[in-house]
């Protein structure tokens, strides 16, 4: 989806904002490239990528309702199917809306908790010269 491509791409390229000197310093200490990436670069990149993942999760979940309009089956399609059989439209659509809200809230809350847990105090993630 072209709408979320920039967000997805920014979370993929988050490593670009990490200070380059860290890789050189770890190499100077004798760490292998794999050890540097696994122990230093990857943990920092993941910390910086979590906010973008949180946004992407929310966008994808909300866009799934939009996908219903163009015919992709999901929660709203199942709701429409059941509502057309039972003629209980309002309660079913309210339940579907509540389900979307709960899925979004739980997913974003979990990612926010993970973000706080792995946050480095005093490091905001901006690139440094």
URTACOR-V658547 format. One record per pair of residues at least 12 apart in sequence whose ideal C-beta (glycine too) atoms are under 7 Angstrom apart, sorted by sequence separation. I is the first residue (numbers start at 0). J is the second residue. D is the distance in whole Angstrom. If there is no record, write none. Layout:
i/j/d
I/J/D
I/J/D
//
This chain:
i/j/d
22/35/6
78/91/5
25/39/5
78/92/6
78/95/4
21/39/6
22/40/7
75/95/6
74/95/6
17/40/6
74/98/6
74/99/7
14/40/6
17/43/5
17/44/6
14/44/5
13/44/5
16/47/6
13/47/4
13/48/5
64/99/7
10/48/5
60/99/7
10/51/4
9/51/6
10/52/6
60/102/6
60/103/5
6/51/6
10/55/7
57/103/5
60/106/7
6/54/6
7/55/6
6/55/5
56/106/5
57/107/6
56/107/7
3/55/6
6/58/7
53/107/5
56/110/7
3/58/5
3/59/7
53/110/4
52/110/6
53/111/6
49/110/6
0/62/7
49/113/6
50/114/6
49/114/4
46/117/5
45/117/7
46/118/6
46/119/6
47/124/5
16/124/6
16/125/7
18/127/5
16/126/4
//
